[in-house]
Structure formats: C-alpha cells, structure tokens
Amino acid sequence: MADKYRFRLFDILKSYYQGILKEDYFLDSAEQRLYRKIYFETFRHLGFIEKALGTLYKTAPDADARAALALGACQILFMNDIPEYAAVNESVSLVDKSKRSFVNAVLRNLARKKDELMAGYNIRKDFPDWFIDRWEKSLGSELDDFLNDLNKKPSFYSVSRDTMQISKVRDESDGYIMDYASYSVARLAGDISPMSVLDCCAAPGGKTFVLSGTYPDARVFAVEKNKRRYEQLKENTAHLKNVDCVCADILELDTEAEFDLVLLDAPCTALGTIKRHPEVRWLRKQRDIKECSKRQKEMLDKAAGFTGKNSTLIYSVCSLEPEETTEVIENFLTNHDTFSIVSPQCDEIFINNDFFVSLPYKTDADGFFACVLKNNR
Ligand SMILES: C[S@@+](CC[C@H](N)C(=O)[O-])C[C@H]1O[C@@H](n2cnc3c(N)ncnc32)[C@H](O)[C@@H]1O
C-alpha cells in the first residue's frame, strides 16, 4: 500500500498535468529527502520520461495515469536505489482499479526495455525544445555543460548575521540560507552609505535582509504587492530594526520621496532558478518571456522615478533571457538620458562587461542578471 507521502507526491504530479501545479517541496516531512528526491528527479527528467512512455502506449492516458506512470518511470529509469518491482507496485496502487492493469503493463514493459530506452537518452531531452534552441544560439558547444549543471543539486550558502559575509554550507539547515547570486545582487552598489533604500519587490525578503545588514544606518522600505507574500515578508523581516514593510503596488505608488538606493528585483520567468525549481522549465512557455519583458520595462521606468541626483538604481531578475535582461536596460537608457551604467561591486566571476551575470555552470549559483545604474541628473 502506498504511504501518505507517495499520495501527496502523486497529487502534485496530477495537479501539474491538470495545469494547476501545487507548490510543495516536502519541507515539513521527516521523510522529506526521499520524496523531494523523487519530485526533483521526475521534473528534471520529465521530457525524456514522457518521450519514453509515449513509445509504450497509443492514446495518451488521463492525468491520474500520467502522474502514476511518470513517478514510476522516473524511479525505474533514474533512481537505481529503488527496486523496479517496488516502483511498479507503488505506482499501480496510486490509481483506481480501472487503471491498474494499464499502469502495471506500461511500467513492466518500460522496465524490460530500460537499457534500449536509456541508450537514446541525452541531456537535451530533459528540457523543452524552445529552451534548447535559445541557449544553443548563445552557448554553442558549451550548451551541454550548462544543461548538465541545471540538472544537478544546487549549492547552499549561508549569510552571517554579524558580518554579512556569505559562505558555502553543506545543506539547507545551517544559518540564513541564501543563494550566492541573489545575495550579491543586493550588495552591487558597494560602499555608498545610503540614508534611504527602497526595495520595490521585496517578498519573501532575502534581499531586504542583505540590504538591511549591509547598510545598517539606512532606513529600508520594503514594498510588496501580494498580500500573502507581504505577510511572509513582514514575518521574515520582523527582527530587522531598520526595515519598514509596505503592502502596495509599486506601479501605483505615489510619493515625492527620493531614495539614495532603489532595488527593483523584478518579477520574471524565474528561468534562472531551474536548479532549485526543476518544474519551472515545464511551466514557462516562450510567450511568457515577452510578457514579463513588457512589465519589467514598465516597472523600471517607475522605479527610476524614486531616485534623485546621484542615487543608485539596481535592476535585477532571476532570468538570463535577453528580453528580460539587456533588452530592458537598452530600452531604459534610450528613454532616460540622465542615467548611466556603473560597474557592479561583486565577485569577479559575476562580471560580464558592466553587467552582473550569473551563469549557473560557471558561478555555482542561481541564474541571475543585474545592472547598476546611476542617476546623474
Ligand atoms: C522576484 S520576487 C522578489 C524576491 C525578493 N526580492 C527576495 O530577494 O526575496 C518578485 C516579487 O515582486 C512582487 N511584485 C510583483 N509585482 C509587483 C508590483 N507591481 N508591486 C510590488 N510588488 C510586486 C511579487 O509578488 C514577488 O513577491
């Protein structure tokens, strides 16, 4: 009989096939490691898994059967520590009686043909075709290094609350855990001693925490539009004495105030976070990139209005797609001639011309882009 965690995992996969994925990384469960591992491996390899399964039936099954098959196939093809019979039996027990013989037959057939199927495996099959096409154009022969790295376990870093320095740690349980690129973005302005800081899109508050500790003499205003995420931001920053949280839409914020430092960590496709969120590659569609780009341009225009003479404006996204990164900056500079790009203050592994660019296979961090702009008005 499948245990309750397997049913939970099954529900997540079903919700994915129904187009309403429930976010659940099993962080509350004592037995989280195994289930997180199956979750991660399934989404990492879903492209290949679906192609392999597709050779074994004629008509695509419904969401229940697809979910049970994907979980079983992942364990059979990619998790050698789980016996095949156990993977098949577990998947069969997840679906109702009318589908059991079908799931059983497909998975047994898959197990029999495992070697033949795996001979056709390559990393590119684990990603959507449009994603491969885009990255092949920019990376050429380094594409496979980039993709292989995206399917690896991410590294973990911890920030010291006393010194605000970051160091690599073994797992997620040590100190204030944060991605190295995300941490670095909040410190890109370097040694500027601001009195006032505006964090335009702040929840859950990772960068607010870094801004607050890096500039302890500044007042940091952290704005978040989404009510649920605002509550999370408030909770996460409650211990920070120099932070004020505001629940508002930055696009509608009407204030004469000018801030010395403005950070716009804009909403984006989050395609740079695939290592930590392997499902993102399947949830995003190519058209989402254009939509995000349009909103980012609008938000950067608005954020610039909160700066005064000599203020610094940082634009960042956890995506590396040109439409969300360099194109946004080019568009901005065409319309704002008092602004110029300044060099980011960070580890040199991130420096790419005058931009901050974190390519995960080179930086051991999430994919991030940022640009530091100065208002010379
Ligand atoms: C990339 S996340 C920010 C991550 C955050 N800076 C951190 O480091 O923890 C973007 C956030 O912007 C919020 N957001 C989106 N549109 C907004 C708007 N118009 N005004 C304010 N917040 C917005 C989203 O709800 C989301 O929480």
PDBQT file of the ligand as one rigid body, heavy atoms in Angstrom, charges set to zero:
ROOT
HETATM    1  C1  LIG A 401      11.470  38.126  -7.738  1.00  0.00    +0.000 C 
HETATM    2  S1  LIG A 401      10.340  38.267  -6.444  1.00  0.00    +0.000 S 
HETATM    3  C2  LIG A 401      11.235  39.192  -5.269  1.00  0.00    +0.000 C 
HETATM    4  C3  LIG A 401      12.214  38.413  -4.445  1.00  0.00    +0.000 C 
HETATM    5  C4  LIG A 401      12.801  39.247  -3.306  1.00  0.00    +0.000 C 
HETATM    6  N1  LIG A 401      13.412  40.467  -3.784  1.00  0.00    +0.000 N 
HETATM    7  C5  LIG A 401      13.818  38.487  -2.499  1.00  0.00    +0.000 C 
HETATM    8  O1  LIG A 401      15.017  38.626  -2.711  1.00  0.00    +0.000 OA
HETATM    9  O2  LIG A 401      13.392  37.722  -1.608  1.00  0.00    +0.000 OA
HETATM   10  C6  LIG A 401       9.253  39.479  -7.078  1.00  0.00    +0.000 C 
HETATM   11  C7  LIG A 401       8.200  39.952  -6.078  1.00  0.00    +0.000 C 
HETATM   12  O3  LIG A 401       7.573  41.117  -6.617  1.00  0.00    +0.000 OA
HETATM   13  C8  LIG A 401       6.217  41.118  -6.247  1.00  0.00    +0.000 C 
HETATM   14  N2  LIG A 401       5.542  42.060  -7.181  1.00  0.00    +0.000 N 
HETATM   15  C9  LIG A 401       5.129  41.805  -8.443  1.00  0.00    +0.000 A 
HETATM   16  N3  LIG A 401       4.594  42.915  -8.996  1.00  0.00    +0.000 NA
HETATM   17  C10 LIG A 401       4.675  43.890  -8.047  1.00  0.00    +0.000 A 
HETATM   18  C11 LIG A 401       4.274  45.254  -8.020  1.00  0.00    +0.000 A 
HETATM   19  N4  LIG A 401       3.667  45.812  -9.071  1.00  0.00    +0.000 N 
HETATM   20  N5  LIG A 401       4.497  45.971  -6.894  1.00  0.00    +0.000 NA
HETATM   21  C12 LIG A 401       5.106  45.388  -5.813  1.00  0.00    +0.000 A 
HETATM   22  N6  LIG A 401       5.476  44.089  -5.778  1.00  0.00    +0.000 NA
HETATM   23  C13 LIG A 401       5.271  43.351  -6.893  1.00  0.00    +0.000 A 
HETATM   24  C14 LIG A 401       5.828  39.660  -6.393  1.00  0.00    +0.000 C 
HETATM   25  O4  LIG A 401       4.647  39.375  -5.664  1.00  0.00    +0.000 OA
HETATM   26  C15 LIG A 401       7.069  38.965  -5.830  1.00  0.00    +0.000 C 
HETATM   27  O5  LIG A 401       6.931  38.753  -4.451  1.00  0.00    +0.000 OA
ENDROOT
TORSDOF 0
